[in-house]
Amino acid sequence: MNEEGLKNVLSAEDEREILAWAREYARIHHWTLNPDEKRLMVVIRGLARNRKKYGEKYCPCRLRSGDPEKDRDIICPCVFHGDEIKERGSCHCQLYFDTPDTGKTNTP
């Protein structure tokens, strides 16, 4: 495998690290992560892959332009997530959900 291929190989540790980060972020904001484990791990894997490949946790559900300045808006948590959660109950990727029992969102 060439150097580029090695750079893109994800480890279980990469995914665990992103998942721990996402859980903590959700806890701080009184949100929950997607209860659908399969969907949750698709997003976590996409974030880990993008961080490994591009050096940032780019949202796996949005298209990168290739312009680092423009793409800064889609680094997870993206600039859209707070409004999306308030309006729809979840972010576009369905990673973060409003906590149903409190109905409380605390966006940064």
N, CA, C and O atoms as a GROMACS GRO file, in nm:
protein
  432
    1MET      N    1   0.084  -0.117   0.000
    1MET     CA    2   0.000   0.000   0.000
    1MET      C    3   0.089   0.124   0.000
    1MET      O    4   0.187   0.131   0.074
    2ASN      N    5   0.055   0.222  -0.084
    2ASN     CA    6   0.136   0.343  -0.091
    2ASN      C    7   0.108   0.436   0.028
    2ASN      O    8   0.018   0.410   0.108
    3GLU      N    9   0.186   0.543   0.038
    3GLU     CA   10   0.174   0.635   0.152
    3GLU      C   11   0.035   0.696   0.160
    3GLU      O   12  -0.020   0.710   0.269
    4GLU      N   13  -0.022   0.734   0.047
    4GLU     CA   14  -0.156   0.792   0.046
    4GLU      C   15  -0.259   0.691   0.097
    4GLU      O   16  -0.350   0.727   0.172
    5GLY      N   17  -0.245   0.566   0.056
    5GLY     CA   18  -0.336   0.460   0.102
    5GLY      C   19  -0.326   0.439   0.251
    5GLY      O   20  -0.427   0.423   0.319
    6LEU      N   21  -0.205   0.440   0.304
    6LEU     CA   22  -0.185   0.424   0.449
    6LEU      C   23  -0.247   0.539   0.526
    6LEU      O   24  -0.304   0.520   0.633
    7LYS      N   25  -0.235   0.658   0.471
    7LYS     CA   26  -0.289   0.778   0.535
    7LYS      C   27  -0.442   0.768   0.550
    7LYS      O   28  -0.499   0.822   0.644
    8ASN      N   29  -0.506   0.699   0.458
    8ASN     CA   30  -0.652   0.693   0.456
    8ASN      C   31  -0.710   0.571   0.527
    8ASN      O   32  -0.832   0.557   0.535
    9VAL      N   33  -0.625   0.484   0.579
    9VAL     CA   34  -0.674   0.366   0.649
    9VAL      C   35  -0.722   0.407   0.789
    9VAL      O   36  -0.646   0.464   0.868
   10LEU      N   37  -0.846   0.378   0.816
   10LEU     CA   38  -0.902   0.414   0.947
   10LEU      C   39  -0.879   0.301   1.045
   10LEU      O   40  -0.884   0.183   1.010
   11SER      N   41  -0.854   0.338   1.168
   11SER     CA   42  -0.843   0.239   1.274
   11SER      C   43  -0.966   0.251   1.363
   11SER      O   44  -1.038   0.350   1.359
   12ALA      N   45  -0.988   0.148   1.442
   12ALA     CA   46  -1.098   0.153   1.538
   12ALA      C   47  -1.075   0.269   1.636
   12ALA      O   48  -1.170   0.329   1.684
   13GLU      N   49  -0.950   0.298   1.664
   13GLU     CA   50  -0.916   0.409   1.754
   13GLU      C   51  -0.961   0.543   1.695
   13GLU      O   52  -1.010   0.629   1.767
   14ASP      N   53  -0.943   0.561   1.564
   14ASP     CA   54  -0.990   0.684   1.497
   14ASP      C   55  -1.139   0.703   1.522
   14ASP      O   56  -1.184   0.813   1.557
   15GLU      N   57  -1.216   0.598   1.503
   15GLU     CA   58  -1.360   0.605   1.521
   15GLU      C   59  -1.397   0.627   1.668
   15GLU      O   60  -1.486   0.706   1.698
   16ARG      N   61  -1.329   0.557   1.759
   16ARG     CA   62  -1.357   0.574   1.902
   16ARG      C   63  -1.331   0.717   1.946
   16ARG      O   64  -1.407   0.774   2.026
   17GLU      N   65  -1.224   0.775   1.895
   17GLU     CA   66  -1.189   0.912   1.931
   17GLU      C   67  -1.296   1.011   1.885
   17GLU      O   68  -1.337   1.099   1.961
   18ILE      N   69  -1.341   0.997   1.761
   18ILE     CA   70  -1.446   1.086   1.709
   18ILE      C   71  -1.577   1.064   1.785
   18ILE      O   72  -1.646   1.160   1.818
   19LEU      N   73  -1.610   0.940   1.813
   19LEU     CA   74  -1.733   0.909   1.887
   19LEU      C   75  -1.728   0.971   2.027
   19LEU      O   76  -1.827   1.028   2.072
   20ALA      N   77  -1.616   0.959   2.096
   20ALA     CA   78  -1.602   1.019   2.229
   20ALA      C   79  -1.617   1.171   2.222
   20ALA      O   80  -1.684   1.232   2.306
   21TRP      N   81  -1.555   1.231   2.121
   21TRP     CA   82  -1.567   1.375   2.102
   21TRP      C   83  -1.713   1.415   2.077
   21TRP      O   84  -1.762   1.511   2.137
   22ALA      N   85  -1.783   1.341   1.990
   22ALA     CA   86  -1.922   1.372   1.956
   22ALA      C   87  -2.012   1.356   2.079
   22ALA      O   88  -2.102   1.437   2.101
   23ARG      N   89  -1.989   1.252   2.158
   23ARG     CA   90  -2.068   1.231   2.280
   23ARG      C   91  -2.051   1.347   2.376
   23ARG      O   92  -2.148   1.397   2.433
   24GLU      N   93  -1.928   1.390   2.395
   24GLU     CA   94  -1.901   1.500   2.488
   24GLU      C   95  -1.964   1.630   2.438
   24GLU      O   96  -2.022   1.705   2.516
   25TYR      N   97  -1.954   1.656   2.309
   25TYR     CA   98  -2.014   1.776   2.252
   25TYR      C   99  -2.166   1.773   2.270
   25TYR      O  100  -2.226   1.874   2.307
   26ALA      N  101  -2.227   1.659   2.245
   26ALA     CA  102  -2.371   1.645   2.263
   26ALA      C  103  -2.409   1.666   2.410
   26ALA      O  104  -2.507   1.734   2.440
   27ARG      N  105  -2.333   1.609   2.501
   27ARG     CA  106  -2.362   1.622   2.644
   27ARG      C  107  -2.357   1.769   2.688
   27ARG      O  108  -2.447   1.816   2.758
   28ILE      N  109  -2.254   1.840   2.646
   28ILE     CA  110  -2.238   1.980   2.682
   28ILE      C  111  -2.357   2.065   2.635
   28ILE      O  112  -2.398   2.159   2.702
   29HIS      N  113  -2.410   2.030   2.519
   29HIS     CA  114  -2.519   2.109   2.460
   29HIS      C  115  -2.658   2.053   2.491
   29HIS      O  116  -2.758   2.101   2.439
   30HIS      N  117  -2.662   1.950   2.577
   30HIS     CA  118  -2.790   1.889   2.617
   30HIS      C  119  -2.862   1.826   2.498
   30HIS      O  120  -2.985   1.832   2.488
   31TRP      N  121  -2.786   1.767   2.410
   31TRP     CA  122  -2.839   1.695   2.296
   31TRP      C  123  -2.808   1.547   2.313
   31TRP      O  124  -2.742   1.507   2.409
   32THR      N  125  -2.856   1.467   2.220
   32THR     CA  126  -2.821   1.325   2.216
   32THR      C  127  -2.764   1.294   2.079
   32THR      O  128  -2.785   1.368   1.983
   33LEU      N  129  -2.692   1.184   2.072
   33LEU     CA  130  -2.646   1.135   1.942
   33LEU      C  131  -2.756   1.048   1.882
   33LEU      O  132  -2.846   1.003   1.952
   34ASN      N  133  -2.748   1.027   1.754
   34ASN     CA  134  -2.847   0.946   1.684
   34ASN      C  135  -2.862   0.811   1.754
   34ASN      O  136  -2.763   0.740   1.772
   35PRO      N  137  -2.984   0.774   1.794
   35PRO     CA  138  -3.004   0.646   1.861
   35PRO      C  139  -2.991   0.526   1.766
   35PRO      O  140  -2.975   0.413   1.811
   36ASP      N  141  -2.998   0.551   1.636
   36ASP     CA  142  -2.980   0.445   1.537
   36ASP      C  143  -2.830   0.420   1.523
   36ASP      O  144  -2.760   0.496   1.455
   37GLU      N  145  -2.781   0.317   1.587
   37GLU     CA  146  -2.638   0.287   1.594
   37GLU      C  147  -2.574   0.277   1.454
   37GLU      O  148  -2.462   0.324   1.433
   38LYS      N  149  -2.645   0.218   1.361
   38LYS     CA  150  -2.591   0.203   1.225
   38LYS      C  151  -2.571   0.340   1.160
   38LYS      O  152  -2.465   0.368   1.104
   39ARG      N  153  -2.672   0.424   1.166
   39ARG     CA  154  -2.663   0.560   1.108
   39ARG      C  155  -2.556   0.642   1.180
   39ARG      O  156  -2.479   0.714   1.117
   40LEU      N  157  -2.554   0.632   1.312
   40LEU     CA  158  -2.455   0.703   1.392
   40LEU      C  159  -2.314   0.668   1.346
   40LEU      O  160  -2.230   0.756   1.326
   41MET      N  161  -2.287   0.539   1.331
   41MET     CA  162  -2.152   0.496   1.296
   41MET      C  163  -2.114   0.532   1.152
   41MET      O  164  -1.996   0.548   1.122
   42VAL      N  165  -2.212   0.543   1.063
   42VAL     CA  166  -2.184   0.589   0.927
   42VAL      C  167  -2.130   0.732   0.932
   42VAL      O  168  -2.033   0.765   0.864
   43VAL      N  169  -2.194   0.816   1.013
   43VAL     CA  170  -2.150   0.956   1.024
   43VAL      C  171  -2.015   0.963   1.096
   43VAL      O  172  -1.926   1.036   1.052
   44ILE      N  173  -1.999   0.888   1.203
   44ILE     CA  174  -1.872   0.887   1.278
   44ILE      C  175  -1.759   0.841   1.187
   44ILE      O  176  -1.651   0.901   1.187
   45ARG      N  177  -1.782   0.737   1.111
   45ARG     CA  178  -1.681   0.686   1.018
   45ARG      C  179  -1.646   0.791   0.913
   45ARG      O  180  -1.530   0.807   0.877
   46GLY      N  181  -1.748   0.861   0.864
   46GLY     CA  182  -1.724   0.966   0.765
   46GLY      C  183  -1.642   1.081   0.822
   46GLY      O  184  -1.553   1.133   0.755
   47LEU      N  185  -1.671   1.119   0.946
   47LEU     CA  186  -1.594   1.224   1.011
   47LEU      C  187  -1.449   1.180   1.032
   47LEU      O  188  -1.356   1.257   1.009
   48ALA      N  189  -1.431   1.056   1.077
   48ALA     CA  190  -1.296   1.003   1.100
   48ALA      C  191  -1.218   0.994   0.969
   48ALA      O  192  -1.100   1.028   0.962
   49ARG      N  193  -1.287   0.949   0.864
   49ARG     CA  194  -1.223   0.939   0.733
   49ARG      C  195  -1.180   1.077   0.683
   49ARG      O  196  -1.068   1.093   0.634
   50ASN      N  197  -1.268   1.174   0.695
   50ASN     CA  198  -1.235   1.309   0.648
   50ASN      C  199  -1.122   1.372   0.730
   50ASN      O  200  -1.036   1.441   0.675
   51ARG      N  201  -1.122   1.347   0.859
   51ARG     CA  202  -1.012   1.400   0.940
   51ARG      C  203  -0.879   1.336   0.900
   51ARG      O  204  -0.776   1.404   0.892
   52LYS      N  205  -0.882   1.207   0.875
   52LYS     CA  206  -0.762   1.135   0.834
   52LYS      C  207  -0.714   1.183   0.696
   52LYS      O  208  -0.595   1.205   0.674
   53LYS      N  209  -0.808   1.198   0.605
   53LYS     CA  210  -0.774   1.231   0.467
   53LYS      C  211  -0.743   1.379   0.446
   53LYS      O  212  -0.651   1.414   0.372
   54TYR      N  213  -0.820   1.467   0.513
   54TYR     CA  214  -0.807   1.611   0.487
   54TYR      C  215  -0.755   1.692   0.606
   54TYR      O  216  -0.725   1.810   0.593
   55GLY      N  217  -0.744   1.626   0.722
   55GLY     CA  218  -0.693   1.696   0.839
   55GLY      C  219  -0.799   1.768   0.920
   55GLY      O  220  -0.766   1.832   1.020
   56GLU      N  221  -0.925   1.760   0.879
   56GLU     CA  222  -1.036   1.824   0.950
   56GLU      C  223  -1.156   1.730   0.951
   56GLU      O  224  -1.169   1.644   0.863
   57LYS      N  225  -1.244   1.746   1.049
   57LYS     CA  226  -1.365   1.666   1.058
   57LYS      C  227  -1.474   1.728   0.970
   57LYS      O  228  -1.574   1.777   1.020
   58TYR      N  229  -1.452   1.726   0.840
   58TYR     CA  230  -1.553   1.781   0.750
   58TYR      C  231  -1.679   1.695   0.757
   58TYR      O  232  -1.672   1.572   0.762
   59CYS      N  233  -1.792   1.763   0.757
   59CYS     CA  234  -1.921   1.694   0.758
   59CYS      C  235  -1.926   1.596   0.640
   59CYS      O  236  -1.905   1.636   0.525
   60PRO      N  237  -1.953   1.469   0.667
   60PRO     CA  238  -1.957   1.372   0.557
   60PRO      C  239  -2.084   1.384   0.473
   60PRO      O  240  -2.096   1.318   0.370
   61CYS      N  241  -2.178   1.466   0.516
   61CYS     CA  242  -2.306   1.480   0.447
   61CYS      C  243  -2.311   1.606   0.359
   61CYS      O  244  -2.414   1.634   0.297
   62ARG      N  245  -2.203   1.678   0.355
   62ARG     CA  246  -2.196   1.800   0.274
   62ARG      C  247  -2.076   1.790   0.181
   62ARG      O  248  -1.978   1.723   0.212
   63LEU      N  249  -2.084   1.858   0.069
   63LEU     CA  250  -1.975   1.854  -0.029
   63LEU      C  251  -1.869   1.959   0.001
   63LEU      O  252  -1.900   2.076   0.023
   64ARG      N  253  -1.745   1.915   0.003
   64ARG     CA  254  -1.634   2.009   0.018
   64ARG      C  255  -1.612   2.079  -0.114
   64ARG      O  256  -1.626   2.019  -0.221
   65SER      N  257  -1.576   2.206  -0.108
   65SER     CA  258  -1.547   2.280  -0.230
   65SER      C  259  -1.400   2.267  -0.269
   65SER      O  260  -1.364   2.285  -0.385
   66GLY      N  261  -1.316   2.235  -0.171
   66GLY     CA  262  -1.173   2.231  -0.194
   66GLY      C  263  -1.106   2.361  -0.152
   66GLY      O  264  -0.984   2.368  -0.145
   67ASP      N  265  -1.186   2.463  -0.125
   67ASP     CA  266  -1.136   2.591  -0.077
   67ASP      C  267  -1.140   2.588   0.076
   67ASP      O  268  -1.249   2.591   0.134
   68PRO      N  269  -1.024   2.583   0.142
   68PRO     CA  270  -1.022   2.572   0.288
   68PRO      C  271  -1.101   2.681   0.360
   68PRO      O  272  -1.161   2.656   0.465
   69GLU      N  273  -1.102   2.800   0.306
   69GLU     CA  274  -1.177   2.910   0.368
   69GLU      C  275  -1.328   2.883   0.365
   69GLU      O  276  -1.396   2.898   0.466
   70LYS      N  277  -1.379   2.843   0.250
   70LYS     CA  278  -1.522   2.812   0.238
   70LYS      C  279  -1.558   2.686   0.316
   70LYS      O  280  -1.663   2.678   0.379
   71ASP      N  281  -1.470   2.588   0.310
   71ASP     CA  282  -1.498   2.459   0.373
   71ASP      C  283  -1.492   2.464   0.525
   71ASP      O  284  -1.536   2.371   0.592
   72ARG      N  285  -1.439   2.573   0.580
   72ARG     CA  286  -1.435   2.587   0.726
   72ARG      C  287  -1.576   2.578   0.785
   72ARG      O  288  -1.593   2.531   0.897
   73ASP      N  289  -1.676   2.623   0.709
   73ASP     CA  290  -1.815   2.621   0.756
   73ASP      C  291  -1.870   2.479   0.775
   73ASP      O  292  -1.966   2.459   0.849
   74ILE      N  293  -1.808   2.382   0.710
   74ILE     CA  294  -1.862   2.245   0.719
   74ILE      C  295  -1.774   2.154   0.804
   74ILE      O  296  -1.788   2.032   0.797
   75ILE      N  297  -1.686   2.211   0.884
   75ILE     CA  298  -1.611   2.131   0.980
   75ILE      C  299  -1.706   2.103   1.096
   75ILE      O  300  -1.764   2.196   1.152
   76CYS      N  301  -1.721   1.980   1.131
   76CYS     CA  302  -1.812   1.939   1.238
   76CYS      C  303  -1.759   1.986   1.374
   76CYS      O  304  -1.643   1.963   1.407
   77PRO      N  305  -1.844   2.050   1.451
   77PRO     CA  306  -1.983   2.083   1.424
   77PRO      C  307  -1.991   2.201   1.328
   77PRO      O  308  -1.931   2.306   1.351
   78CYS      N  309  -2.065   2.183   1.222
   78CYS     CA  310  -2.072   2.285   1.116
   78CYS      C  311  -2.149   2.408   1.165
   78CYS      O  312  -2.216   2.403   1.268
   79VAL      N  313  -2.138   2.515   1.092
   79VAL     CA  314  -2.204   2.640   1.131
   79VAL      C  315  -2.357   2.630   1.124
   79VAL      O  316  -2.427   2.716   1.178
   80PHE      N  317  -2.407   2.528   1.059
   80PHE     CA  318  -2.551   2.514   1.039
   80PHE      C  319  -2.620   2.432   1.148
   80PHE      O  320  -2.741   2.441   1.163
   81HIS      N  321  -2.545   2.354   1.224
   81HIS     CA  322  -2.605   2.253   1.312
   81HIS      C  323  -2.699   2.311   1.418
   81HIS      O  324  -2.804   2.252   1.444
   82GLY      N  325  -2.666   2.421   1.478
   82GLY     CA  326  -2.752   2.478   1.583
   82GLY      C  327  -2.889   2.513   1.533
   82GLY      O  328  -2.990   2.476   1.594
   83ASP      N  329  -2.895   2.585   1.421
   83ASP     CA  330  -3.024   2.623   1.362
   83ASP      C  331  -3.102   2.499   1.316
   83ASP      O  332  -3.223   2.492   1.332
   84GLU      N  333  -3.031   2.403   1.257
   84GLU     CA  334  -3.098   2.281   1.210
   84GLU      C  335  -3.162   2.206   1.326
   84GLU      O  336  -3.274   2.157   1.314
   85ILE      N  337  -3.091   2.196   1.436
   85ILE     CA  338  -3.145   2.125   1.552
   85ILE      C  339  -3.266   2.200   1.608
   85ILE      O  340  -3.366   2.138   1.645
   86LYS      N  341  -3.257   2.332   1.615
   86LYS     CA  342  -3.371   2.412   1.663
   86LYS      C  343  -3.493   2.396   1.573
   86LYS      O  344  -3.605   2.382   1.622
   87GLU      N  345  -3.469   2.397   1.442
   87GLU     CA  346  -3.580   2.394   1.346
   87GLU      C  347  -3.635   2.254   1.320
   87GLU      O  348  -3.756   2.235   1.308
   88ARG      N  349  -3.545   2.154   1.311
   88ARG     CA  350  -3.587   2.020   1.270
   88ARG      C  351  -3.572   1.914   1.377
   88ARG      O  352  -3.624   1.803   1.364
   89GLY      N  353  -3.501   1.948   1.484
   89GLY     CA  354  -3.480   1.850   1.590
   89GLY      C  355  -3.352   1.770   1.573
   89GLY      O  356  -3.314   1.693   1.661
   90SER      N  357  -3.285   1.787   1.459
   90SER     CA  358  -3.157   1.720   1.437
   90SER      C  359  -3.076   1.799   1.334
   90SER      O  360  -3.130   1.879   1.259
   91CYS      N  361  -2.948   1.774   1.334
   91CYS     CA  362  -2.864   1.837   1.232
   91CYS      C  363  -2.880   1.760   1.100
   91CYS      O  364  -2.936   1.651   1.098
   92HIS      N  365  -2.830   1.818   0.993
   92HIS     CA  366  -2.843   1.761   0.859
   92HIS      C  367  -2.795   1.617   0.852
   92HIS      O  368  -2.860   1.533   0.790
   93CYS      N  369  -2.684   1.587   0.916
   93CYS     CA  370  -2.627   1.451   0.915
   93CYS      C  371  -2.702   1.354   1.005
   93CYS      O  372  -2.682   1.233   0.997
   94GLN      N  373  -2.786   1.409   1.088
   94GLN     CA  374  -2.856   1.331   1.190
   94GLN      C  375  -2.756   1.269   1.289
   94GLN      O  376  -2.772   1.156   1.334
   95LEU      N  377  -2.653   1.347   1.320
   95LEU     CA  378  -2.559   1.306   1.424
   95LEU      C  379  -2.613   1.354   1.559
   95LEU      O  380  -2.621   1.276   1.654
   96TYR      N  381  -2.650   1.482   1.566
   96TYR     CA  382  -2.699   1.542   1.690
   96TYR      C  383  -2.850   1.561   1.685
   96TYR      O  384  -2.906   1.605   1.584
   97PHE      N  385  -2.915   1.528   1.796
   97PHE     CA  386  -3.060   1.543   1.809
   97PHE      C  387  -3.091   1.622   1.935
   97PHE      O  388  -3.020   1.613   2.036
   98ASP      N  389  -3.197   1.700   1.927
   98ASP     CA  390  -3.247   1.768   2.044
   98ASP      C  391  -3.287   1.661   2.144
   98ASP      O  392  -3.339   1.556   2.106
   99THR      N  393  -3.264   1.687   2.271
   99THR     CA  394  -3.301   1.590   2.374
   99THR      C  395  -3.452   1.599   2.397
   99THR      O  396  -3.501   1.702   2.442
  100PRO      N  397  -3.524   1.493   2.365
  100PRO     CA  398  -3.670   1.498   2.370
  100PRO      C  399  -3.727   1.527   2.508
  100PRO      O  400  -3.829   1.594   2.519
  101ASP      N  401  -3.665   1.478   2.612
  101ASP     CA  402  -3.724   1.494   2.745
  101ASP      C  403  -3.711   1.636   2.799
  101ASP      O  404  -3.788   1.674   2.888
  102THR      N  405  -3.616   1.715   2.749
  102THR     CA  406  -3.604   1.851   2.800
  102THR      C  407  -3.647   1.954   2.698
  102THR      O  408  -3.686   2.065   2.733
  103GLY      N  409  -3.641   1.917   2.569
  103GLY     CA  410  -3.672   2.012   2.464
  103GLY      C  411  -3.577   2.129   2.465
  103GLY      O  412  -3.606   2.234   2.408
  104LYS      N  413  -3.465   2.111   2.528
  104LYS     CA  414  -3.371   2.219   2.552
  104LYS      C  415  -3.255   2.211   2.455
  104LYS      O  416  -3.192   2.106   2.439
  105THR      N  417  -3.225   2.323   2.389
  105THR     CA  418  -3.104   2.330   2.309
  105THR      C  419  -3.022   2.445   2.362
  105THR      O  420  -3.076   2.547   2.404
  106ASN      N  421  -2.894   2.426   2.360
  106ASN     CA  422  -2.803   2.527   2.412
  106ASN      C  423  -2.692   2.545   2.310
  106ASN      O  424  -2.580   2.496   2.328
  107THR      N  425  -2.723   2.615   2.204
  107THR     CA  426  -2.626   2.631   2.096
  107THR      C  427  -2.521   2.734   2.132
  107THR      O  428  -2.549   2.830   2.204
  108PRO      N  429  -2.400   2.712   2.082
  108PRO     CA  430  -2.292   2.806   2.111
  108PRO      C  431  -2.314   2.941   2.046
  108PRO      O  432  -2.231   3.031   2.062
   0.00000   0.00000   0.00000
